[in-house]
Amino acid sequence: MSREVVELVTDLNSDWRVVTLPIAPWRRAKVWSLQQRVAGDFWEGRGLARTADKLRELIRGRAGPVDPLAAAVLAALPVRVDIPKGAKPKCR
């Protein structure tokens, strides 16, 4: 059984965060997950996004006020979760 590796991107406020999750480890595919704290230290996913625009849309619609430092982290995200910042996507 493989363990899911969660990478914290940022805490948006006391009840919401964004993490990166693997969705297809054999392809190194990832997805951003908007998560809400539901009980103590338990987090529940509320939305998934592969693009930064979709992630910001999810956050605006669900997470409420966002900490200014978290907003700066979100602004610096690459266009897609699986493309390193500054890298040019391959044309197919």
Number of C-alpha atoms within 10 A of each C-alpha: 3 4 5 10 10 13 13 13 16 18 19 24 15 10 15 23 22 24 18 21 19 16 13 10 10 7 8 9 14 18 19 26 24 25 22 21 14 12 9 7 6 9 15 13 15 14 16 18 19 18 17 18 16 16 21 16 11 17 21 12 8 13 18 12 12 17 13 11 12 17 15 12 13 18 13 11 16 16 18 19 19 16 17 12 12 8 9 8 11 6 4 3
